[in-house]
Amino acid sequence: MARRAIAMLAVAVAAAGATAAAPPLPQLVHKDGRHALMVDGAPFVMLGAQAHNSSNYPAALKKVWPAIRDMHANTLEIPVAWEQIEPVEGKFDFSYVDTLVAEARKNKVRLVLLWFATWKNTNPQYSPEWVKFDNQRFPRMLDKDGKVNYCMSPFGEETLKADKKAFVALMTHIKKIDEAHRTVIMMQVQNEVGTYGLVRDYGPKAQAAFAQEVPQAVLERQKAPVKLAAKGSWSEVYGDYAEQYFHTYAIASYIGEIAKAGRAVYNLPMYVNNALRDPLEPMAPWKGNFASGGPTWDVIDIYKVAAPAIDLAAPDIYMPQSAKFTGTLDRFQRPDNALMVPELGNAATYARYTYQVLGRGALGFAPFGIDYADYSNFPLGSKLTDKAMVEPFGSIFAVFRPMERQWAKWAFEGRTYGVAESDERTEQTIAMKNWTATVSFRQWRFGEKEWNPEIKDEPANTEKPSGGVAIAQIGDNEFIVVGQQVRLRLGGAGSNDGKPTMLARVEEGSFDPSGKWIMERNWNGDQVDYGINLPAKPVVLKIRIGTY
């Protein structure tokens, strides 16, 4: 008995040691309205890339990894489809997941897995055939006339049960193969949910639920755009907005059940992504112009209530116009909703927004379609499918990558700022602690434009908006500046307002893998007399400024 007890104790100690050796679980943390994704126990910023939808197979990955390397990405977002892991009901095949995780580790890249199941872009096309063609067991939505809609009903009890079972199996497997490594750092549950062309389900179960009183938790968070009844049915409380809000609650509740079950097995951060409604459009009831039921900016509060296991709602941005891009960021970045852009167009015009998004302290930024499959998603993205498509983003990621951990820490501390060149090319001002940064565009590096009105040509590579800058205030009078194609001027504000100022030092350089600053040269004289002019190739500067 003594030998057996000793042996059992040895096993227990070994198991405890193995658990202690595993890095902490990734988690989302909050402080003073700011957010950080903690990976290996420290803030992490996702310099991400999302592969094409159909690149989620072992043989296809050979066209993914070269693009990820050229992108200088630290995170790959890639689908795991229900149809590929459970092609036959109850029989799971995780060979793709095993290959993906092993190759991600080999390429030193983290993973965000996208669960394509009941809904992918509102459609059930990634569900298994035994689901998508059985309307009796897995019902689709019905319209007012009882006609079958393309979209799966959020009131399908068997659909939810089967989807949840598959997702739990996936999370169980990820835990089994990755708990000691934490290669997978986040999960997206479903993809761009909602319904196009139909505001909600009119099936019998949906109709019965629609007639019920609005849950108290929803009443407390989601205020009616037009004040009606304080409580009652969806129509009585929300009027013309009732059907969209009801459909949102139904879909969010469905997703919340899946996320809750998955996190009970392996507690990774989870989010939902959104195909947007126009962020600048005045508030109005649903008119068929966006996917009803999705986590659009106007119903984030319903998702918070119905799906508390979901950490955040994130925008997929395919609006290259600067006003709409910024409007979207404003709508989704909230004290209770971390900013993350998990998907955006891969056309070169979107590259400038890297600075704006990372400067605003986002968890991550991931252009879509980053692999070398011979497939272009133009006009939503680039016409290109080769290294030239990746380069505008990769050149920016390359300068952020060595300081990714420092940047994430500064962002969580509220020290970072960022702007992108607007379509109008107007000057922008950044307010910081006791300093302001004035950012202008299309400037020659020497002198002021008004000095030489006879010069009509513009600096090279500025035909289209491409400038941007991100700034981290790392001390009272010290800054890290990352950017391209901008002129930057620093001036006093707050306690420095009205005082004469002077640049103390402007060092160009980079960070080494250990986080140490390595100076290449000090800018002075002509290089700073007319503002700090960042070239077309992204550059990193360390700036000190003082008053006298």
N, C-alpha and C positions, 0 to 999 in steps of 0.2 A: 504493500500500500504506500509506503514511504517513497519508493522509487516512482510509482505512478504519480503521486502528488508532485514530486519534483519535476517530472516530465511535463505534467500539465502546467505547472508554473512557468517552465521554460517556454512553452508554446505561447502562454498568455503574455509573457514579457516580450517575446519576439513580435507578436501581433501588435502590442502596444507601441513598440519601437517603430514598426513599419508605418503605423498610423501617424505617429509623431513626425516621421520623416516626410510625409506627404505635404506639399504646399497647401496653404489655406485655400478653401473654396473661393472662387471668384464671387464677389458680392457688390451690390450697389449701395453706396453710403451717401448720407446727406448731411450738410452742415450749412446753416445760415442761407438756405435757398440755393446752395450749390451742390453739385453731385460729382461723384467719382466712381469709376469702375475699378475695384481693387482686384488685382491679379498678383498672385504670389505675395499677398499682404501689403501691396503698395499701389498707389494710383497708376493707372495704365490708360494710354490713349490709343485707340484703334486707328492706325494708318492702314485703312482697309481697302479691299477690292472684292467685288462680288462677281463670281463667275456666271456665265450664261446658264439658263435654266437646265439645258440638256447636257451640261458638262459634268453631271453628277454620276459618272460611271468610271470604274477603274481604268479602262483603256483610254478614256477621254482626258484623264488627269495629266497625261503627258503634254497636253497643250495648255494646261493651266499653270503649272509651276514655272515655266520660263517667263510668262507674263507677270507672275507675282514677283519674281526676282527682279525683272526690269522695272517694275512698279516701286521697288523698295518697300513693299508692304510688310507689315508685321502681323496682319490678320487676313484670313480668307473667309469670306462668307459664301456658303455653297449649300445647295438643297440636299435634303434627304427626303425622298418621296415615299409616301405610304405604299404606293404600288410596287416599289422595288424591294421593300423589306418584308412585305406580306402579300406576295402575289397569289398565294393560296391561303385561305382563311385558317389562322391558327398555326401556320408554318412560317417562321421568321428566318430571313436570310440577311445577316449583317456583314457579309463579306466586303461590300463596298465601304461600309463604315470603317471596318478594320483597315482596309487599304488606305483610305483617306487619312485616318488619324496617324498611321505609321508614316506615310509620306509627308504629312504636315510636320511631324517631329523632325524628320530628316531634313526638311527645308527650313526648319527653325521658324515656323509660322504658327500662330494661334488660329483657332477655328471658331466661327459662329455658324451654327447649323440652322438651316431654314426648313422648318417642318411643313412640307407641302402635302396636305391631306384633304380634309373635307372641302377646303376652299384654297384655291390658288388663283389670284386675280379674279375672285368671286366664283370661279368655276371648279367643278369636281374632277377635272381632267387628270389630276395626279392621284386620285383615289384608285384602289384596285378595281379590276373589271367586275369582280363579284359584288362590289358596292355600287359602281356607277350605273349598272344596268338592271338593278333590282329596286324598282320604285315602290314596291309594296313594303319591303323591309326597310329601305333607306329612302324615304319620301323626298321628293323635290317640293319646292314652293308651288303654290297655286295662285293664280291671279283672281281678280274679282269674279270672273266668269267660270272659275273652276278649271281653267286650262293649265296644264303642267308647264312650269318655268324651268329654265336650264339650271337654276341654282338650288343646291341642297337646302332643305328646310332646317332652321335651327331648332325646330321642335321634333326632329327625328330622334327619338330615344335610342333606337338601335344604332343609328349612325354615330351618335355621341359615344355610346358604349364601345363600339368597335374602334373608333378613332382614339379614344382614351386608352384602350387596351394596347393598341399599337404604339402610342406615344410612351406609355409606361414601359413597354418592352424596350423601346429605343433608349430611354433614359437609364434603365437598368443595365443595358449593355454598355453604354458610355461610362457609367460608373465602374463597371467591371474592368474595362480596358484602360481607363484614363484617370482614375481617382488618384493614382500616385504621380501623375504628370501634369494634369490640368491643361491639356492641349485645347480642349473645348472649353471656352470661357463664357458662352452665352447661347441662348436658344431663341429663335423666332418661332412663334406659334401661329401656324397658318400664314397666309400671304395675301395682303391687299384684299381684305374681306369686304363684304357688302353685296349689293345687288345692283346691276345696271338695268334700267328700263322698268323696274318694278320697285315700288317704295317699300313693300313688306310682303310677308306671307299672309295669304287669306285662307289657308287650310283650316279645318275645324278646330284643331288645337290652338292655332294662332288666334282665330277669331274669339275663342273663349278667353284666352289670356288678355287680348286687347280690351275686352269689356271689364276686366278686373281693375281694382284701384292701383294707382301707381305706388310702388313700394316707397315707404317713408324715407329710406336712405337715398333714393333717387330724388325725391322732393327736396331734400336738404342740400343736395349738390348741384342738380341741374335746374337752373331757374328758367322759367318760361319767358321767351322773348317778348310775348304780349301777355300781360297779367290777366289771368282768368281765375278759375276756381283754385283755392289753396290746396285742395285735395279732391280725389275722385278718380274717375277713369282717365285713361290717357287722353282721350278727346276733351274731356272736361277741364283738364289741367293745362294741356299744351296746344289745344286747338289745331291750327293748320300744320303745326310741327309734330303732332302726336304720332303719326305713322312712322316717320323717320326715327324719332326717339324710341319708340317701341321696338322697332326692328334692331336698332342699335343695342338696346338692352338685351334682346333675345340672343343676338350673335355674341355679344360680350360675355354673357352668362355661360354660353356654350364653351367659348374659348377659356374662360376662367376655370371651368371644371377640368378641362384637359391640363391646363398649366398647374393647377393645384395638385392633381394626381401625379404629374411628372416630377414636381418639386418635392413631393413626399418621398420619392425614391432617390432623387439626386438633385440637390437644391441649387441649381445654377440660376443666374439671373435670366429673366425672360421678358420679351417685348413683343409688341405688335407693330406692324408697319402699315402705312396708309397711302392709298392712291388719292391724291389731294382734291379738295374743292378749292376754288379760287380764293386765295387769302385776302384779296382786296375787294371782292364782291360784297356789297352790302348784305347783311343778314336777311335771309328770305327762306320760306319753306322750300322743301325739295321740289325741283322742277325737272328732274331727269338729267341734271347736268353733273352729277357725281354719283359714286356708289353709295346708295343708302345703306346704313347699318355699319359702315366702316368707321374707324376711329378718326374721323375728321376733326379739325381743331375745335369745332363748336360742340362736340359731344365727348370730349376727353373725360369730363366729369362722370359721365355714365359708365365709361370703361373703368374708371377708378372704383366706382361702387360695385359694378357687376363682376369685375375680374381683378380682385385685389392681389392675386398671385402673379399678375403681370406688372412688371416694374415701370414700364413707360410705353407711350405711344410715340412712334417715330415717323417722320415724313419721308416719302420717296419723292424726290424733286426732279421733275422733268419740265420745269419752267425756267428757261434760261434767262428770262428777263430779270434784271437786277431788282426791280421793285417787288416782283412776285417772290423772288428767292428770299429777299430779306423779310418780306411780309410773312412768309411761311415760317422762317426761323422765329420771328417774334411771336407767332401764334402757338408754336409748340414748346418753346423754352419757357417754362414756368417754375416757380419754387417747388411745385409738387410733381414736375415732369421734366426729367433730365433731357437735355438736347442731344440727339444723335441723328445723323443722316446716314442710314444704312444703305441707301440706294439713290443714285442720281445719274444723269446722263454722262457718258464718257466722251462727249465732244469737247474739243479744246476750250471752248468758251466757259465750261464749268470749272476749269482748273483754278481760276482766280478765287473761287469761293472757298478753296481749301483754307486760305488765310482767315477769312471771315468766320468760318465754322470753328476752326481750331482756336482762333482768338477769343471766341465767345465761350470757351470752356466746354466744348462738346465732348461726349464720351468717344465719338469716333466719326469717321467720314469715309465712305466707300463708294466710289464710282462703279457702275454696273457694266457687265460685259467685258471684264478684264481676263481674257484668255485669248489664245491664238487659234481658236476654232474659226473656220472660214464662214463667219456669220456676222453681219453688221446689223445693228438695230437702228440704223438711220431711218427716219429723221429724228427719232428721240435721242439718238446718240451719234457717234462718229461714223463716217463712211468707211473708216480704216479698220483693219483687223490685224495689223502687225505692230511692230515696236513703235512706229510713229504715232499710233493711237495712244500708247501708254506714256510716251515721253513727257507730255505737258504736266501730267500728275506725278510721274516718277521723279522728275527733277526737283519737285517741291518736297515730296516724301523723303528724298535722299538727304536733304539738309535737316529735316525734322528728326529723322530716324535716330541719329546718334544721341539726341537729347530728349528722346520720347518720354523717359521716366521723369526727367526734370520738368518738362513741359506739363505733363499730367499733374504733377505736384503743384506747380505754380497756378495752374488752372483751378484746382480744387481750393487753393487759398485765395482765389479771386484776383489774381495778379495779371491776368492776360486779357488782351484786347485784339480786335482784328477788323479790317475792312477789306472789301473788294472794290475794284474800279466799277463804277456804275455805268449803265448804258449811256448816260448823259455826260460822262467824264467829269462830273462836278467835284470840286474840292470837298474833302471830308475832315471833320475834327474829332479827335478821340480825347475824352476827358479821363485823366488818370489822377493819382494822388499827388497833388500840388504841381502837376505839370499837364500840359496839353500837347498833343501831337497833331499837326496840320499836315494832311496828306493830299498831294496834288499829282496830276497825271499828264502824260505826253509832254514832259519837260525835257529840254536839252540839259545836259549836265553842267554846262558852264554858262552862268548868267541868267538873266530873266528874259522872258519872251518879248516883253514890251521894248526891250532895248534894241531889238533888231526886227522891226515890223516888216521889213522887206523880205525876210525869210519866210517862205510859205510852206516849205516841206516840213514833215513831221519826223520825229525819231523813228528809226527802223523798228519793225515788229510791233508797232502800236496802231496798226490799221483797225484792229478790233480791240475792245476792252480786254486787257490781259493782266493789269496790275493788281497788286494786293500786298498787304503787309500785316503781320501779326507781331504784337509786342508783349513782352513779359517784363513787368516792373519788378526786378529782383532785389531792389534796395530803394531807399528814399530817393536817390539821385542816379540810379543805375538801371540799365535796360538791356534786354536781349531783343534784337530786332531781326525778323526774318521776312524777306520779301523780294519783290521784283517789280520793275517798271513803275516806280513811284518816286516822288520827291517828298522827303520827310523834314519837317521843321519842328523842333521842340521849343516850347515856351512856358513861362511860369504861370501858375494858377494857385489858388488857395493861399498858403503861407508864402509862396514865391511870387504871387501876383504883383506886378509892377517893378520887380527887382531886375536889374540888368543881369543877363545870363550869358554863359559862354560854355562851349563844349570843352570838357577836360580831356577826353580821349575817345576816339572812335576806332575800335579794333575790328578788323575783319579776321575771321577765323572759323573754327569748328570745335565741336566737342569730341573727345576720344571715347572709346567704348566704356571707360570707367566714369565718364561724366566730367572729366577735366577739360577746361577751356584751353585750346591751343591757338595762339595768335599767329596769323600769317603776316599781317602788316598793320601799321597804324595809319589811318586816314588823317590827312591834315592839309592845310593850304587849299589848293584848288579843289580838292576832293570834298571839302566841307564848307567852303566860303559861300556857296550858293544853295545851301541846303544839302541834306544827305541824300544823294541820288543813287537809288538801287538799280542795277543793270537788268538786262533781260534775263540773264541766268540767275536763279535764286541765290541769295547771298545771306550770310549770318553775320551780324555785327553785335559787338558788346560796347555799349555807349555809357559814358559817365558825363554828367553835366553839373554845373554849379552856378551860383550867383556871386556877384561881387558888388 
